């Protein structure tokens, strides 16, 4: 199975490459700028077509949540038009697409975890652009799986877990919001689940699994909970640690509004694909220990 992944430096792209390493049944090809640039529509089909894939994972995106408030046109060009063009390119080759979306399509007012049938109501330009991207993908390619996830971390790129460890190097106490709730999600765990989904989507019954799904780490936490766990694990293993002080979101004013509750129910994915994501705590510990192991010096 040959899988093309849009974007080459993102957390998910690098995680897919790592998880497929050593598996003779899977070949991962990452395609990023300048060969494939979601802001330059004319690059998308040729870049994907050259690879002759069995499936496309649409992972590249505009992810600067706050900056998107002042760059709405760019955010929509990449996250909506670009995502739709990737799905259309896959459709022209008669192959399925797995598209990554976000928990930020919801407004966070629900009590309890969001299901796929809940009505999206994004609070930010970023969330709105990703919702538009979902709809473009669904329209462009009948062989689609849209995966909403959130709070993604990994040993790669920039993410919350790495930021907490970096802050702990120079601070005895870190203020972290405790009124935003979600599901911390390891990109490596997401990659494992995506490879399972890809296997089913390339079989004969691939049209029967198309749809929108939620996929995130098991268990709900606040930002402060995640930070406290990360720094506790780090301290236990000789890494940087700090006290975590709970503060409200209002202490960190930002251009883009975040949903207070973006937790996701992943029951539908587990039922259809037979895969349940691990609990977030051990996955976060695994990432922290790896980051400490790989520290310079």
N, C-alpha and C positions, 0 to 999 in steps of 0.2 A: 504494500500500500504506500503510494507516494503522496505525501501531504505537503502542500505549499502553505506557508504561514506568512501573512503580511506583517511587515515590520521585522527587524532583525535584532534590535537592541532592547526591546521591551521585556518585562519580567516573564510574561507567558511564553514568548517566542524562545527565550533562552531556556526556560524550564522544559518546554516540549523537546528541544534539541537534547537536553540532558537525559530526559526520561526515555527517549527513543534510542539512545546510544546503546549499542550492543544488541539491538533487536533486529535480526535480519529480515523480519517481516514488515518493517516500517522504515521509510526514508523521509526525513524531514528536510525541506528546503525553505530557508527563510529568505524573503525578498523584501528589501527596504529601499530607502532613497539612496541614490537618485534613480535606480532602475524602476522602482515602483514608488510613486509619490501620490498619495491620495488627494493632494491639492492640484495635481496635474493629471486630469482624467485620461489624457491620451496615453499615459504610461501604463495604465492598469491592465488592460487586456493583453497587450504584447508581453508584459512581464510574466503574467500567469500562463499564458498560452505556451510560451517557450519551455516551461517546465513540464507540461503534459501531466498534470496531477490527477490523482483519483479523488481528491477532496481538497477543499481550501478552508483554512482557518483564518478568519478575518479578525485579526488581533490588533492591528495598527489603529491608532486613534489620536485625536487631540484630547489631552488629559489635563491641561492646565485649567483647573476648575475656576479659580478666581479670575485669571486672565481672560477667560472666555467671556466674562461680563462686558469687557471692552473690545472683544474680538469676535463678536457673534457671527459675522459673515464667514470668518475663517473657520470657526468651530463647526458651523453647519456645512461648509464646503467639504470638510474632511470627514466629520462624523455622520453626516446624512448622505450627501451626494457621493462622496468617496466610498462609503460603505455599500451604498446601492450599486455602484459601478463594479465593485469586487464581486458582489453576488450575481450581477448580470454577466460578468465575465465567466464565472463558474457555470452559470446556466447555459451559456453559449457553447461550453465544452461538455455539457450534460453531466456535470459532477456536482455533488452536494457542497454546501457551505455551512460552516459553523461560525457564527458571529458572536463576538463578545460584547455584551452590554453591561449596564450598571444598575445598582440599587437606587441610584439617584434619579431614576424615573419616577419615584414615589415622593410624596410630600412629607411622609413621616408622622402623620397624624393618627394612623391606625393603632389600636391596641392589639398587640400580638403580631406575629410574623406575616409578611405579605405573601399572598399566593399569586399564581400567574394570572388568575382571573380578576384580581383587584384592578381598579381603574388607575392608570398612571396619572400623576399630576406633578410634574417636575417643578422645583422651586428655582432652578438656576438655568442659565443659558446652556451650560454643559449638559445638564440632565435633559433639557428639551432637545438638544442636538442629537443626543444618543437615542432618545425615543423616536425622533424622526428617522434615524438610521435603522432602527429595528423595523419600522414600517417600510422603508425602502428595500431592505433585504427580503422581507416577506413577499413584497410585490414582485421583486425581480427574479426570484428563484424559488420554485415550489419545493425544491429539495433543500430545506433550510432547517437548522436548529439555532435558535437565538438563546444564548446563555446570559442571564443576568447574574452578576456577582458583585462583590464589594469588599473593601478593606483588604486589598490584596498586598501581600508581603512575600519576600523571597530573599535569597542571598544575592540577587541581582538588582541593578538599577537603584532608584531612589524609592524609599517606602517608609512607612511609619515606624516599623521595627528598627530599621537602621538609624533613623533620626533619633529615636529615644536613646539608643546606645551611644550615639555621637554626643548628644546633649549631656549624658551622664559622665562623659569624660571630663567635663569642665564645671559641672554644677552638682551641689549636694542635694538640691531640691528642684523638681521640675513640676510646673503647673500644667495639668492636663484636664481637658473637659470631661465631666462625668455625666453629662446629660445628652450625649449622642450615643445611640445603641445600634449595634449591628453584629455581623458575623465575621470575625477575622478569618481570612482565607489564604492558605498557602498556595502560591502559584505552582509549586511542584505537585501538590495534591490536585489542583485544577487540571494540570497537564495529564496526570494519570486518568482522570475521569474523561477528559476530552478524547484521549486515545481509545478508551472503551466505546464512547459514543461514535467515534469515527469508524470503528470496526463494524458497528451495526449499520451505519449509514451507507457503507459501501457494499452492503449485501443486497439481495434481491428485494427485500421488503423495506428498502430505504425510505420510500414515500410514506410509510405508515408511522414513522417516528418524527416526522417534521412538526415543528411547533416552537413555542416559547417555553423555556424552562428556567428555573432558578437553581443556581449551583454555588454554594458557599460553604465555608467551614461549619461544622456542627457545634452549636452552642452560641449563646448570645453574651456579649460583653459591652461595657462602655469603653470609650477611648482610654479612660483612666485605668480600668481593669486590665486592658491589654498592656498598657505601659508598665503597670505594677508587676505583672507576670513576667514580662520580658526582662525587667531590671532585677527581679528576684533570681531568675534563672542565671542571668549574667553574673551577679554577685556570687552565687553558689559555685560557679565555675571559674572564679578568679577574674572576671571581666568587670567593666565599669558598672557601678550601681548608684542609685540615688533615691531619695524619698520622692513619692508622687503626691502632690497636693491637688485635691479635687477642686475644680473651678467650673463655673457655668460657661456656656458658649459665649455669652455676652462679654466675657473678659477678653475674648479674642475676636473683635469685630473684623469681618472680612467682606469683600465685595459680593461673594456668592453665598446664598443661604444654603445650609445643609439640613437634610431631614433629621429630626430628633430620633426617629426610629426607622432604621432601614433594614431591619432583620428580615430574612427571607425563609420561607418554607420550601424545602427541597424535596418534598415527598414525591412529586410528580416525576422528577428525574430518577429518583431511586426506583420507582415502580417500573418505568419504561426501560431504563438502561441497566437496572440491577446494580447500581453503584451508589453507596452512601459515603459522603465525605467524612474524613476523620474528625474527631473532636479538635477544636482549635488549640487547646492548651499544649498537648504533646507535639503538634505540628509546629507551633511557635517555638517551643523549646528546642526542637531539632534545628530550626533555622538559626536561633541564637547561638547554639553550640557550634554550628558550622561557621558562623560569622566570627566567633571568637577564635576558632581554630585557624582561620584564614587571615587573621590580622597580621599586618606587617610587624616584623620583629618578634 
